[in-house]
């Protein structure tokens, strides 16, 4: 038979006097925001792609190459 020692959370004492210390897992927290992280990530990726495309087209139209220094 095991009993829980109230002084130390997660410690149990068996009939033979042996003590076992078990890890205490934190409670799982559920975030109520459904998908806002992924929606913001997709918006950011799209905006960065548009900025990169505009920068590449502008650089190509001004200098004649996409990556400066490489013809």
Secondary structure, 3 states (H helix, E strand, C coil): CCEECCCCCCEEECCCCCEEECCCCCCCCCCCCCCHHHHHHHHHHHHHHHHHHHHHHHHHHHHCCCCCCCC
